[in-house]
Amino acid sequence: MLILVLVAPAASAQRGVFLTTDEFRQRAFPAAEVVWQTLWVNAEQRQHIEAILGRKFPTLRIRYWGMGQKTAWIFEEIGKELPITIGVVVDAGQVAETQVLEYRESRGGEIRYPFFTSQFQGLQLGSNDSLALDGHIDGITGATLSVRAMTKIVTLALFCHRQTPFSGP
């Protein structure tokens, strides 16, 4: 019984809301008033999205913010059993920022810390046809599924950025 009492606080410490949607938007566009944009997903885009996620993607539209060559995306992906809410800012085709907005799992919450998220800064998709990041991401022992979920979401945000008018010439 004593062990359960000692382990329970550590497990719940992984979970939490760390940034609201509004706070994420304000961080992405601090001096600007931006409004939601819509990416309508066509059949070809859906195939690519499903390849990135490794599962069906039934959504018809994806909401995001965009201005200049910058876009900001919020997606959810299952870690081990529960969704992780992740925000990604893409600027000129590269990852500018990655944030865990809400983490619901009992393990793997280390992915929200800068020592992990900073690995994504500056990454982009390999080539025009590539659906893979152009750099390596080091994993975290005990957080393999959360790391995988974050990597999928960052890749998805970069792909979606390419589909917008904010991706540049």
C-alpha positions in Angstrom: 0.0 0.0 0.0 2.8 2.4 0.8 4.3 1.9 -2.7 1.0 2.8 -4.3 0.9 6.0 -2.3 4.5 6.9 -3.4 4.0 6.1 -7.1 0.6 7.8 -7.6 1.8 11.4 -7.3 4.6 10.7 -9.8 2.2 9.3 -12.3 -0.2 12.2 -12.1 2.7 14.7 -12.3 3.0 13.7 -16.0 -0.5 14.8 -16.8 -1.7 18.3 -17.1 -2.6 21.3 -19.3 0.5 23.3 -19.8 -0.6 25.8 -22.4 -4.1 26.9 -23.5 -5.0 27.3 -27.2 -5.0 31.1 -26.8 -1.7 31.2 -25.0 -0.2 29.1 -27.8 -1.6 31.4 -30.5 -0.3 34.5 -28.6 3.2 32.9 -28.4 3.1 32.1 -32.1 1.9 35.5 -33.2 2.8 37.9 -30.3 2.2 41.2 -32.0 -0.5 40.3 -34.4 -4.2 39.6 -34.5 -4.6 36.4 -36.5 -7.8 34.5 -37.2 -8.4 30.8 -37.9 -7.7 29.6 -41.4 -9.1 26.4 -43.0 -7.2 23.7 -44.9 -9.8 21.7 -46.8 -8.4 18.2 -47.1 -8.6 16.6 -50.6 -8.2 13.0 -51.5 -4.5 13.3 -52.3 -3.7 15.2 -49.2 -5.7 12.6 -47.1 -3.5 9.8 -48.5 -0.3 11.7 -47.4 -1.8 12.5 -44.0 -2.8 8.9 -43.4 0.7 7.8 -44.4 2.3 10.2 -41.9 -0.1 9.2 -39.1 -0.3 5.5 -39.9 -4.0 5.5 -39.5 -7.3 6.7 -41.1 -7.9 10.5 -41.1 -11.6 11.1 -41.5 -11.5 14.9 -41.0 -12.6 17.1 -43.9 -10.8 20.3 -42.7 -7.9 21.3 -40.5 -8.0 24.6 -38.7 -4.8 26.7 -38.2 -3.5 30.2 -37.9 -1.3 31.8 -40.6 0.4 35.1 -41.4 3.3 35.9 -43.7 5.2 32.6 -44.0 4.2 31.4 -40.6 1.5 28.9 -39.6 0.5 27.5 -36.2 -1.2 24.1 -35.8 -2.8 22.2 -33.0 -3.2 18.4 -33.3 -3.9 15.5 -31.1 -2.3 12.1 -31.4 -2.6 9.0 -29.2 0.5 8.3 -27.1 0.0 4.9 -25.5 -3.7 5.1 -24.8 -4.7 8.7 -24.5 -4.4 11.8 -26.8 -1.6 14.3 -26.5 -2.4 17.8 -27.6 0.6 19.3 -29.4 1.1 22.8 -31.0 3.6 23.3 -33.8 4.7 26.6 -35.3 6.1 26.5 -38.8 8.0 29.5 -40.2 9.2 29.5 -43.8 8.9 25.7 -44.0 10.9 25.0 -40.8 9.8 24.1 -37.3 10.0 27.3 -35.2 8.4 25.9 -32.0 6.9 22.7 -30.6 4.8 22.7 -27.5 2.8 20.1 -25.6 -0.4 21.8 -24.7 -2.0 19.0 -22.8 -0.6 15.6 -21.7 -3.0 12.9 -20.5 -0.8 9.8 -20.1 0.7 8.6 -16.9 4.2 8.1 -18.4 6.2 9.9 -21.0 5.4 13.5 -20.1 9.1 14.4 -20.5 8.4 15.2 -24.1 7.0 18.5 -23.0 10.4 19.8 -21.7 12.7 22.0 -23.8 15.5 19.4 -23.8 13.3 17.3 -26.0 11.1 19.8 -28.0 14.2 21.9 -29.0 15.3 19.0 -31.2 12.6 19.8 -33.6 13.6 23.5 -34.1 14.8 24.1 -37.6 13.7 20.8 -39.0 11.8 20.5 -42.2 10.5 17.8 -44.6 13.3 16.2 -46.6 12.4 17.0 -50.2 9.2 18.2 -52.0 7.9 14.6 -52.0 9.3 13.5 -48.6 7.0 12.8 -45.7 9.9 12.5 -43.3 11.8 15.0 -41.2 15.2 15.9 -42.4 16.9 15.3 -39.0 17.2 12.7 -36.3 15.1 12.9 -33.1 16.6 11.3 -30.0 14.1 9.3 -28.0 13.4 9.1 -24.3 13.5 5.9 -22.4 10.1 4.9 -21.3 8.4 7.4 -23.6 8.7 5.7 -27.0 5.1 6.1 -27.9 4.9 9.7 -26.8 8.0 10.5 -28.8 6.5 8.7 -31.8 3.3 10.7 -31.5 5.2 14.0 -31.3 7.3 13.2 -34.3 4.1 12.3 -36.3 2.5 15.6 -35.4 5.5 17.7 -36.2 5.7 15.9 -39.6 2.0 16.5 -40.2 2.3 20.2 -39.4 5.1 20.6 -41.8 3.2 18.7 -44.5 0.0 20.8 -43.9 2.1 24.0 -43.9 3.2 23.1 -47.5 -0.5 23.0 -48.5 -1.2 26.6 -47.5 -0.7 29.9 -49.2 1.6 30.8 -46.2 4.3 28.3 -47.4 5.9 31.0 -49.6 6.7 31.0 -53.3 
